[in-house]
Amino acid sequence: MTETITADAARRAALAAQGFCDPTPSGPVTRRHLQRVLDRVRLLQLDSVNVAVRAHYMPVFSRLGGYDRALLDEAAWSHSARRPRMLVEYWAHEASLLPVADWPLLQSKAKRPGWWRHYAVLVEGNPGLVDDVLAAVKELGPVGAGELEAVLGGSSRPRPPGATWWERSDVKRVCEYLFGTGALTTGTRRHFQRLYDLPERVLPPEVLAAGPADPEQAARTLVVRSASALGVATEPELRDYYRLGPDTTRRAVAELLDSGALEPVTVRGWARPAYRLPGARIPRRVTGRALLCPFDPLVWERERTERIFGFRYRIEIYVPEPKREYGYYVFPFLLDGRLVARVDLKADRAAGVLRVPGAFAEPGVDVPRVTAELAGALRDMADWLQLDAVLPGGRGDLAAPLAALLR
């Protein structure tokens, strides 16, 4: 029999799966706490936008509170016998940090071919350049694309002066192709610039020795990972978490249902069938508050966010400023299991303030309570970012009451 649950129960299951029902640390955040978050969310999406804080740092803060960002840097980009590397960069949902043990799963053919496949023509037509890049990385790595261009000199078409970010040199295109295929990975980062290195100098020997996983087995494992992170999800949502191929995911879901590793569930009001892991937690209530960055896995799939929370959310970075509805880099505000507001945020590091150009309440919320909780969450974020104050702007119905509380 397929169990039927309410949409409200599905929402609470999603929040529990993402770690929003776990207790926050009573003392300093440690690697053990970070591991707990990773066990929930499975991966942290990377993004270059730094207007407030880089995307991979924020989901950890949203679930644990203030922590030293060096903890995550060390877990992702350094290694020692006492504190081994926990994470590696690869294309998962998008460019992401994921547990090193998942490398063979993502190297399998379970995933859809990424955008780097468009560089295959360049790679196939310039095998000498590929060999030169790999040899230079072996000698110099970890190394950035700019330094490789300087070293390789005339063996590649350089990036033209004044070119946009997307107008990449041949060396950068080859590096990204090799990164996408797993022949290179990120050794470390310098000012968020990716420094390429060979996987054998980054990953544990046992992970490398495993080789790419069998695609069908990898798909099943990744679908189980997705189901664990999502709580209750449709097949397209299970597929999207790691950007798997549709046919591969449908086969994996069918096989997991047959084996009992996944179970069907009907969610009232959902048009599509849904699935969950047997014994998936559905808490009776969810409490607490959190600011969510645009790339938090709770909200990165916008249609799911709208269906579960009744919260229509679009990122407006590429929208001309006069046409933006809410702002450039808007954070949803989660309070007691519901998305009750959204705030446009900017960390003005020179002035030492967290700017809030816009603050907007969702329809029907308790505005005084939401304002008070949002003010506290903004102060917490400012403290974490080592900013001295929160400075509200004038846009949105929460701007004035927020300014009064933060004055």
Contacts in CASP RR format, 6 or more apart in sequence:
PFRMAT RR
TARGET T0000
AUTHOR 0000-0000-0000
METHOD contacts of the structure
MODEL  1
MTETITADAARRAALAAQGFCDPTPSGPVTRRHLQRVLDRVRLLQLDSVN
VAVRAHYMPVFSRLGGYDRALLDEAAWSHSARRPRMLVEYWAHEASLLPV
ADWPLLQSKAKRPGWWRHYAVLVEGNPGLVDDVLAAVKELGPVGAGELEA
VLGGSSRPRPPGATWWERSDVKRVCEYLFGTGALTTGTRRHFQRLYDLPE
RVLPPEVLAAGPADPEQAARTLVVRSASALGVATEPELRDYYRLGPDTTR
RAVAELLDSGALEPVTVRGWARPAYRLPGARIPRRVTGRALLCPFDPLVW
ERERTERIFGFRYRIEIYVPEPKREYGYYVFPFLLDGRLVARVDLKADRA
AGVLRVPGAFAEPGVDVPRVTAELAGALRDMADWLQLDAVLPGGRGDLAA
PLAALLR
2 264 0 8 1.000
2 265 0 8 1.000
2 266 0 8 1.000
3 263 0 8 1.000
3 265 0 8 1.000
3 266 0 8 1.000
4 265 0 8 1.000
4 266 0 8 1.000
4 267 0 8 1.000
4 268 0 8 1.000
5 13 0 8 1.000
5 232 0 8 1.000
5 265 0 8 1.000
5 266 0 8 1.000
5 267 0 8 1.000
5 268 0 8 1.000
5 282 0 8 1.000
6 267 0 8 1.000
6 268 0 8 1.000
7 267 0 8 1.000
7 268 0 8 1.000
7 269 0 8 1.000
7 270 0 8 1.000
7 307 0 8 1.000
7 308 0 8 1.000
9 267 0 8 1.000
9 282 0 8 1.000
10 232 0 8 1.000
10 267 0 8 1.000
10 270 0 8 1.000
10 274 0 8 1.000
10 308 0 8 1.000
11 308 0 8 1.000
11 309 0 8 1.000
11 337 0 8 1.000
12 282 0 8 1.000
12 283 0 8 1.000
12 284 0 8 1.000
12 285 0 8 1.000
12 286 0 8 1.000
12 337 0 8 1.000
13 231 0 8 1.000
13 232 0 8 1.000
13 276 0 8 1.000
13 280 0 8 1.000
13 281 0 8 1.000
13 282 0 8 1.000
14 230 0 8 1.000
14 231 0 8 1.000
14 232 0 8 1.000
14 298 0 8 1.000
14 308 0 8 1.000
15 21 0 8 1.000
15 283 0 8 1.000
15 286 0 8 1.000
15 298 0 8 1.000
15 337 0 8 1.000
16 231 0 8 1.000
16 281 0 8 1.000
16 282 0 8 1.000
16 283 0 8 1.000
16 286 0 8 1.000
17 40 0 8 1.000
17 228 0 8 1.000
17 229 0 8 1.000
17 230 0 8 1.000
17 231 0 8 1.000
17 280 0 8 1.000
17 281 0 8 1.000
18 40 0 8 1.000
18 41 0 8 1.000
18 63 0 8 1.000
18 229 0 8 1.000
18 297 0 8 1.000
18 298 0 8 1.000
19 37 0 8 1.000
19 40 0 8 1.000
19 41 0 8 1.000
19 63 0 8 1.000
20 63 0 8 1.000
20 286 0 8 1.000
20 288 0 8 1.000
20 290 0 8 1.000
20 298 0 8 1.000
20 334 0 8 1.000
20 337 0 8 1.000
21 281 0 8 1.000
21 283 0 8 1.000
21 286 0 8 1.000
22 36 0 8 1.000
22 40 0 8 1.000
22 63 0 8 1.000
24 63 0 8 1.000
24 64 0 8 1.000
24 65 0 8 1.000
25 33 0 8 1.000
25 64 0 8 1.000
25 65 0 8 1.000
28 67 0 8 1.000
28 68 0 8 1.000
29 60 0 8 1.000
29 64 0 8 1.000
29 65 0 8 1.000
29 66 0 8 1.000
29 67 0 8 1.000
29 68 0 8 1.000
29 71 0 8 1.000
30 71 0 8 1.000
31 71 0 8 1.000
31 75 0 8 1.000
31 83 0 8 1.000
31 86 0 8 1.000
33 64 0 8 1.000
33 67 0 8 1.000
34 60 0 8 1.000
34 64 0 8 1.000
34 67 0 8 1.000
34 71 0 8 1.000
34 72 0 8 1.000
34 75 0 8 1.000
34 86 0 8 1.000
35 86 0 8 1.000
37 59 0 8 1.000
37 60 0 8 1.000
37 63 0 8 1.000
37 64 0 8 1.000
38 44 0 8 1.000
38 86 0 8 1.000
38 87 0 8 1.000
38 99 0 8 1.000
40 63 0 8 1.000
40 229 0 8 1.000
41 59 0 8 1.000
41 63 0 8 1.000
41 229 0 8 1.000
41 297 0 8 1.000
42 98 0 8 1.000
42 99 0 8 1.000
42 102 0 8 1.000
42 225 0 8 1.000
42 226 0 8 1.000
42 228 0 8 1.000
42 229 0 8 1.000
42 241 0 8 1.000
42 297 0 8 1.000
43 92 0 8 1.000
43 93 0 8 1.000
43 96 0 8 1.000
43 97 0 8 1.000
43 98 0 8 1.000
43 102 0 8 1.000
43 242 0 8 1.000
43 297 0 8 1.000
44 55 0 8 1.000
44 56 0 8 1.000
44 59 0 8 1.000
44 60 0 8 1.000
44 72 0 8 1.000
44 87 0 8 1.000
44 96 0 8 1.000
44 97 0 8 1.000
44 98 0 8 1.000
45 55 0 8 1.000
45 56 0 8 1.000
45 93 0 8 1.000
45 94 0 8 1.000
45 95 0 8 1.000
45 96 0 8 1.000
45 295 0 8 1.000
45 297 0 8 1.000
45 300 0 8 1.000
46 54 0 8 1.000
46 55 0 8 1.000
46 56 0 8 1.000
46 89 0 8 1.000
46 94 0 8 1.000
46 95 0 8 1.000
46 96 0 8 1.000
46 97 0 8 1.000
47 54 0 8 1.000
47 55 0 8 1.000
47 56 0 8 1.000
47 94 0 8 1.000
47 95 0 8 1.000
47 295 0 8 1.000
48 54 0 8 1.000
48 192 0 8 1.000
49 55 0 8 1.000
49 317 0 8 1.000
49 329 0 8 1.000
50 192 0 8 1.000
51 328 0 8 1.000
51 329 0 8 1.000
51 345 0 8 1.000
51 346 0 8 1.000
51 347 0 8 1.000
52 58 0 8 1.000
52 293 0 8 1.000
52 329 0 8 1.000
52 331 0 8 1.000
52 345 0 8 1.000
52 346 0 8 1.000
52 347 0 8 1.000
52 354 0 8 1.000
53 61 0 8 1.000
53 293 0 8 1.000
53 347 0 8 1.000
53 385 0 8 1.000
54 192 0 8 1.000
55 293 0 8 1.000
55 294 0 8 1.000
55 295 0 8 1.000
56 72 0 8 1.000
56 76 0 8 1.000
56 97 0 8 1.000
57 69 0 8 1.000
57 72 0 8 1.000
58 291 0 8 1.000
58 292 0 8 1.000
58 293 0 8 1.000
58 295 0 8 1.000
58 296 0 8 1.000
59 292 0 8 1.000
59 293 0 8 1.000
59 296 0 8 1.000
59 297 0 8 1.000
60 67 0 8 1.000
60 72 0 8 1.000
61 67 0 8 1.000
61 381 0 8 1.000
61 384 0 8 1.000
62 290 0 8 1.000
62 291 0 8 1.000
62 292 0 8 1.000
62 293 0 8 1.000
62 296 0 8 1.000
62 334 0 8 1.000
63 290 0 8 1.000
65 380 0 8 1.000
65 384 0 8 1.000
66 380 0 8 1.000
66 383 0 8 1.000
66 384 0 8 1.000
67 384 0 8 1.000
74 83 0 8 1.000
75 85 0 8 1.000
75 86 0 8 1.000
75 87 0 8 1.000
76 85 0 8 1.000
76 86 0 8 1.000
76 87 0 8 1.000
76 88 0 8 1.000
76 89 0 8 1.000
76 97 0 8 1.000
77 85 0 8 1.000
77 186 0 8 1.000
77 187 0 8 1.000
77 188 0 8 1.000
77 189 0 8 1.000
78 85 0 8 1.000
78 188 0 8 1.000
79 85 0 8 1.000
79 202 0 8 1.000
84 204 0 8 1.000
85 100 0 8 1.000
85 202 0 8 1.000
85 204 0 8 1.000
86 99 0 8 1.000
86 100 0 8 1.000
87 97 0 8 1.000
87 98 0 8 1.000
87 99 0 8 1.000
87 100 0 8 1.000
88 97 0 8 1.000
88 98 0 8 1.000
88 99 0 8 1.000
88 100 0 8 1.000
88 103 0 8 1.000
88 185 0 8 1.000
88 186 0 8 1.000
88 202 0 8 1.000
88 203 0 8 1.000
89 95 0 8 1.000
89 96 0 8 1.000
89 97 0 8 1.000
89 185 0 8 1.000
89 186 0 8 1.000
89 194 0 8 1.000
90 96 0 8 1.000
90 98 0 8 1.000
90 103 0 8 1.000
90 106 0 8 1.000
90 180 0 8 1.000
90 182 0 8 1.000
90 185 0 8 1.000
91 106 0 8 1.000
91 111 0 8 1.000
91 114 0 8 1.000
91 180 0 8 1.000
91 243 0 8 1.000
92 98 0 8 1.000
92 102 0 8 1.000
92 106 0 8 1.000
92 242 0 8 1.000
92 243 0 8 1.000
93 240 0 8 1.000
93 241 0 8 1.000
93 242 0 8 1.000
93 243 0 8 1.000
93 297 0 8 1.000
93 300 0 8 1.000
94 243 0 8 1.000
94 295 0 8 1.000
98 106 0 8 1.000
100 203 0 8 1.000
100 204 0 8 1.000
100 207 0 8 1.000
101 207 0 8 1.000
102 225 0 8 1.000
103 199 0 8 1.000
103 203 0 8 1.000
103 207 0 8 1.000
104 207 0 8 1.000
104 210 0 8 1.000
104 211 0 8 1.000
104 212 0 8 1.000
104 213 0 8 1.000
104 218 0 8 1.000
105 213 0 8 1.000
105 218 0 8 1.000
105 221 0 8 1.000
105 222 0 8 1.000
106 218 0 8 1.000
106 242 0 8 1.000
107 182 0 8 1.000
107 211 0 8 1.000
107 212 0 8 1.000
107 213 0 8 1.000
108 212 0 8 1.000
108 213 0 8 1.000
108 214 0 8 1.000
108 215 0 8 1.000
108 218 0 8 1.000
108 219 0 8 1.000
109 212 0 8 1.000
109 215 0 8 1.000
110 213 0 8 1.000
110 215 0 8 1.000
110 216 0 8 1.000
110 218 0 8 1.000
110 219 0 8 1.000
110 222 0 8 1.000
110 242 0 8 1.000
110 244 0 8 1.000
110 245 0 8 1.000
110 248 0 8 1.000
110 252 0 8 1.000
111 242 0 8 1.000
111 243 0 8 1.000
111 244 0 8 1.000
111 245 0 8 1.000
112 243 0 8 1.000
112 244 0 8 1.000
112 245 0 8 1.000
114 180 0 8 1.000
114 243 0 8 1.000
116 176 0 8 1.000
116 177 0 8 1.000
116 179 0 8 1.000
116 180 0 8 1.000
116 181 0 8 1.000
119 173 0 8 1.000
119 174 0 8 1.000
119 176 0 8 1.000
119 177 0 8 1.000
120 177 0 8 1.000
122 170 0 8 1.000
122 173 0 8 1.000
122 174 0 8 1.000
122 177 0 8 1.000
123 130 0 8 1.000
123 174 0 8 1.000
123 177 0 8 1.000
126 170 0 8 1.000
126 174 0 8 1.000
128 155 0 8 1.000
129 152 0 8 1.000
129 155 0 8 1.000
129 156 0 8 1.000
129 170 0 8 1.000
129 171 0 8 1.000
129 174 0 8 1.000
130 174 0 8 1.000
130 178 0 8 1.000
132 152 0 8 1.000
132 155 0 8 1.000
133 148 0 8 1.000
133 152 0 8 1.000
133 171 0 8 1.000
133 174 0 8 1.000
133 175 0 8 1.000
133 178 0 8 1.000
134 178 0 8 1.000
134 183 0 8 1.000
134 184 0 8 1.000
134 198 0 8 1.000
136 143 0 8 1.000
136 148 0 8 1.000
136 151 0 8 1.000
136 152 0 8 1.000
137 143 0 8 1.000
137 148 0 8 1.000
137 184 0 8 1.000
137 196 0 8 1.000
137 197 0 8 1.000
137 198 0 8 1.000
138 198 0 8 1.000
140 147 0 8 1.000
140 148 0 8 1.000
140 151 0 8 1.000
141 187 0 8 1.000
141 195 0 8 1.000
141 196 0 8 1.000
141 197 0 8 1.000
141 198 0 8 1.000
141 201 0 8 1.000
142 186 0 8 1.000
142 187 0 8 1.000
142 188 0 8 1.000
142 195 0 8 1.000
142 196 0 8 1.000
142 197 0 8 1.000
143 195 0 8 1.000
143 196 0 8 1.000
143 197 0 8 1.000
144 175 0 8 1.000
144 193 0 8 1.000
144 194 0 8 1.000
144 195 0 8 1.000
144 196 0 8 1.000
145 168 0 8 1.000
145 169 0 8 1.000
145 171 0 8 1.000
145 172 0 8 1.000
145 175 0 8 1.000
145 194 0 8 1.000
145 196 0 8 1.000
146 169 0 8 1.000
146 171 0 8 1.000
146 172 0 8 1.000
148 171 0 8 1.000
148 175 0 8 1.000
148 196 0 8 1.000
149 156 0 8 1.000
149 158 0 8 1.000
149 159 0 8 1.000
149 169 0 8 1.000
149 171 0 8 1.000
149 172 0 8 1.000
152 171 0 8 1.000
156 169 0 8 1.000
156 170 0 8 1.000
156 171 0 8 1.000
156 174 0 8 1.000
157 169 0 8 1.000
157 170 0 8 1.000
158 169 0 8 1.000
158 170 0 8 1.000
158 171 0 8 1.000
159 167 0 8 1.000
159 168 0 8 1.000
159 169 0 8 1.000
159 172 0 8 1.000
160 167 0 8 1.000
168 176 0 8 1.000
175 184 0 8 1.000
175 196 0 8 1.000
178 184 0 8 1.000
178 196 0 8 1.000
179 185 0 8 1.000
179 186 0 8 1.000
179 194 0 8 1.000
179 196 0 8 1.000
182 199 0 8 1.000
183 199 0 8 1.000
184 196 0 8 1.000
184 197 0 8 1.000
184 198 0 8 1.000
184 199 0 8 1.000
185 196 0 8 1.000
185 197 0 8 1.000
185 198 0 8 1.000
185 199 0 8 1.000
185 202 0 8 1.000
185 203 0 8 1.000
186 194 0 8 1.000
186 195 0 8 1.000
186 196 0 8 1.000
186 197 0 8 1.000
186 202 0 8 1.000
187 195 0 8 1.000
187 196 0 8 1.000
187 197 0 8 1.000
187 201 0 8 1.000
187 202 0 8 1.000
188 195 0 8 1.000
188 197 0 8 1.000
189 195 0 8 1.000
199 208 0 8 1.000
200 208 0 8 1.000
212 218 0 8 1.000
213 221 0 8 1.000
215 248 0 8 1.000
216 248 0 8 1.000
216 251 0 8 1.000
216 252 0 8 1.000
216 255 0 8 1.000
219 244 0 8 1.000
219 248 0 8 1.000
219 249 0 8 1.000
219 251 0 8 1.000
219 252 0 8 1.000
220 252 0 8 1.000
220 255 0 8 1.000
220 256 0 8 1.000
220 261 0 8 1.000
222 241 0 8 1.000
222 242 0 8 1.000
222 244 0 8 1.000
222 252 0 8 1.000
223 238 0 8 1.000
223 239 0 8 1.000
223 244 0 8 1.000
223 249 0 8 1.000
223 252 0 8 1.000
223 253 0 8 1.000
223 256 0 8 1.000
223 262 0 8 1.000
224 256 0 8 1.000
224 261 0 8 1.000
224 262 0 8 1.000
224 277 0 8 1.000
225 241 0 8 1.000
225 242 0 8 1.000
226 233 0 8 1.000
226 237 0 8 1.000
226 238 0 8 1.000
226 239 0 8 1.000
226 241 0 8 1.000
226 242 0 8 1.000
227 233 0 8 1.000
227 238 0 8 1.000
227 262 0 8 1.000
227 275 0 8 1.000
227 276 0 8 1.000
227 277 0 8 1.000
227 280 0 8 1.000
228 277 0 8 1.000
229 241 0 8 1.000
229 297 0 8 1.000
230 237 0 8 1.000
230 238 0 8 1.000
230 241 0 8 1.000
231 276 0 8 1.000
231 277 0 8 1.000
231 280 0 8 1.000
232 265 0 8 1.000
232 267 0 8 1.000
232 274 0 8 1.000
232 275 0 8 1.000
232 276 0 8 1.000
232 280 0 8 1.000
233 274 0 8 1.000
233 275 0 8 1.000
233 276 0 8 1.000
233 304 0 8 1.000
234 270 0 8 1.000
234 272 0 8 1.000
234 273 0 8 1.000
234 274 0 8 1.000
234 275 0 8 1.000
235 249 0 8 1.000
235 250 0 8 1.000
235 253 0 8 1.000
235 272 0 8 1.000
235 273 0 8 1.000
235 275 0 8 1.000
236 272 0 8 1.000
237 301 0 8 1.000
237 304 0 8 1.000
238 249 0 8 1.000
238 253 0 8 1.000
238 275 0 8 1.000
239 245 0 8 1.000
239 246 0 8 1.000
239 249 0 8 1.000
240 301 0 8 1.000
241 297 0 8 1.000
244 252 0 8 1.000
253 262 0 8 1.000
253 275 0 8 1.000
256 262 0 8 1.000
257 263 0 8 1.000
257 264 0 8 1.000
257 275 0 8 1.000
260 278 0 8 1.000
261 277 0 8 1.000
261 278 0 8 1.000
262 275 0 8 1.000
262 276 0 8 1.000
262 277 0 8 1.000
262 278 0 8 1.000
263 275 0 8 1.000
263 276 0 8 1.000
263 277 0 8 1.000
263 278 0 8 1.000
264 273 0 8 1.000
264 274 0 8 1.000
264 275 0 8 1.000
265 274 0 8 1.000
265 275 0 8 1.000
265 276 0 8 1.000
266 273 0 8 1.000
266 274 0 8 1.000
267 274 0 8 1.000
270 307 0 8 1.000
285 336 0 8 1.000
286 336 0 8 1.000
286 337 0 8 1.000
287 336 0 8 1.000
287 337 0 8 1.000
288 334 0 8 1.000
288 335 0 8 1.000
288 336 0 8 1.000
288 337 0 8 1.000
289 333 0 8 1.000
289 334 0 8 1.000
289 335 0 8 1.000
289 336 0 8 1.000
289 373 0 8 1.000
289 374 0 8 1.000
289 376 0 8 1.000
289 377 0 8 1.000
290 333 0 8 1.000
290 334 0 8 1.000
290 377 0 8 1.000
291 331 0 8 1.000
291 332 0 8 1.000
291 333 0 8 1.000
291 334 0 8 1.000
291 343 0 8 1.000
291 345 0 8 1.000
291 377 0 8 1.000
291 378 0 8 1.000
291 381 0 8 1.000
292 298 0 8 1.000
292 299 0 8 1.000
292 331 0 8 1.000
292 332 0 8 1.000
292 333 0 8 1.000
292 334 0 8 1.000
293 331 0 8 1.000
294 300 0 8 1.000
294 313 0 8 1.000
294 315 0 8 1.000
294 329 0 8 1.000
294 330 0 8 1.000
294 331 0 8 1.000
298 305 0 8 1.000
298 334 0 8 1.000
299 305 0 8 1.000
299 309 0 8 1.000
299 311 0 8 1.000
299 313 0 8 1.000
299 332 0 8 1.000
299 339 0 8 1.000
302 312 0 8 1.000
302 313 0 8 1.000
302 314 0 8 1.000
305 311 0 8 1.000
305 313 0 8 1.000
305 332 0 8 1.000
305 339 0 8 1.000
306 312 0 8 1.000
306 313 0 8 1.000
309 338 0 8 1.000
309 339 0 8 1.000
310 339 0 8 1.000
311 332 0 8 1.000
311 339 0 8 1.000
311 362 0 8 1.000
313 330 0 8 1.000
313 332 0 8 1.000
313 342 0 8 1.000
314 325 0 8 1.000
315 329 0 8 1.000
315 330 0 8 1.000
316 324 0 8 1.000
316 325 0 8 1.000
316 326 0 8 1.000
316 327 0 8 1.000
316 328 0 8 1.000
316 330 0 8 1.000
317 328 0 8 1.000
317 329 0 8 1.000
321 328 0 8 1.000
326 342 0 8 1.000
326 344 0 8 1.000
326 358 0 8 1.000
326 360 0 8 1.000
327 344 0 8 1.000
327 357 0 8 1.000
327 358 0 8 1.000
327 395 0 8 1.000
328 344 0 8 1.000
328 346 0 8 1.000
328 357 0 8 1.000
329 344 0 8 1.000
329 345 0 8 1.000
329 346 0 8 1.000
330 342 0 8 1.000
330 343 0 8 1.000
330 344 0 8 1.000
330 345 0 8 1.000
331 342 0 8 1.000
331 343 0 8 1.000
331 344 0 8 1.000
331 345 0 8 1.000
332 339 0 8 1.000
332 341 0 8 1.000
332 342 0 8 1.000
333 339 0 8 1.000
333 340 0 8 1.000
333 341 0 8 1.000
333 342 0 8 1.000
333 343 0 8 1.000
333 370 0 8 1.000
333 373 0 8 1.000
333 374 0 8 1.000
333 377 0 8 1.000
334 340 0 8 1.000
335 341 0 8 1.000
335 370 0 8 1.000
335 373 0 8 1.000
335 374 0 8 1.000
339 362 0 8 1.000
340 361 0 8 1.000
340 362 0 8 1.000
340 365 0 8 1.000
340 370 0 8 1.000
341 359 0 8 1.000
341 360 0 8 1.000
341 361 0 8 1.000
341 362 0 8 1.000
341 365 0 8 1.000
341 370 0 8 1.000
341 374 0 8 1.000
341 398 0 8 1.000
342 359 0 8 1.000
342 360 0 8 1.000
342 362 0 8 1.000
343 356 0 8 1.000
343 358 0 8 1.000
343 359 0 8 1.000
343 360 0 8 1.000
343 374 0 8 1.000
343 378 0 8 1.000
343 398 0 8 1.000
344 356 0 8 1.000
344 357 0 8 1.000
344 358 0 8 1.000
344 359 0 8 1.000
344 395 0 8 1.000
345 354 0 8 1.000
345 355 0 8 1.000
345 356 0 8 1.000
345 381 0 8 1.000
346 354 0 8 1.000
346 355 0 8 1.000
346 357 0 8 1.000
347 354 0 8 1.000
347 355 0 8 1.000
347 385 0 8 1.000
347 387 0 8 1.000
348 354 0 8 1.000
348 355 0 8 1.000
348 387 0 8 1.000
348 391 0 8 1.000
349 387 0 8 1.000
352 387 0 8 1.000
352 388 0 8 1.000
352 389 0 8 1.000
353 382 0 8 1.000
353 387 0 8 1.000
353 388 0 8 1.000
353 389 0 8 1.000
353 390 0 8 1.000
353 391 0 8 1.000
354 378 0 8 1.000
354 381 0 8 1.000
354 382 0 8 1.000
354 385 0 8 1.000
354 387 0 8 1.000
354 389 0 8 1.000
354 390 0 8 1.000
354 391 0 8 1.000
355 391 0 8 1.000
355 393 0 8 1.000
356 378 0 8 1.000
356 390 0 8 1.000
356 391 0 8 1.000
356 392 0 8 1.000
356 393 0 8 1.000
356 399 0 8 1.000
356 402 0 8 1.000
357 393 0 8 1.000
357 394 0 8 1.000
357 395 0 8 1.000
358 392 0 8 1.000
358 393 0 8 1.000
358 394 0 8 1.000
358 395 0 8 1.000
358 396 0 8 1.000
358 398 0 8 1.000
358 399 0 8 1.000
359 374 0 8 1.000
359 392 0 8 1.000
359 393 0 8 1.000
359 395 0 8 1.000
359 396 0 8 1.000
359 397 0 8 1.000
359 398 0 8 1.000
359 399 0 8 1.000
359 402 0 8 1.000
360 395 0 8 1.000
360 396 0 8 1.000
360 397 0 8 1.000
360 398 0 8 1.000
361 367 0 8 1.000
361 370 0 8 1.000
361 397 0 8 1.000
361 398 0 8 1.000
367 397 0 8 1.000
367 398 0 8 1.000
367 401 0 8 1.000
368 401 0 8 1.000
370 398 0 8 1.000
371 398 0 8 1.000
371 401 0 8 1.000
371 402 0 8 1.000
371 405 0 8 1.000
372 405 0 8 1.000
374 398 0 8 1.000
374 402 0 8 1.000
375 390 0 8 1.000
375 402 0 8 1.000
375 405 0 8 1.000
375 406 0 8 1.000
378 390 0 8 1.000
378 402 0 8 1.000
378 406 0 8 1.000
379 390 0 8 1.000
379 406 0 8 1.000
382 388 0 8 1.000
382 389 0 8 1.000
382 390 0 8 1.000
389 406 0 8 1.000
390 406 0 8 1.000
391 406 0 8 1.000
392 399 0 8 1.000
392 402 0 8 1.000
392 403 0 8 1.000
392 406 0 8 1.000
393 399 0 8 1.000
393 403 0 8 1.000
394 400 0 8 1.000
394 403 0 8 1.000
END
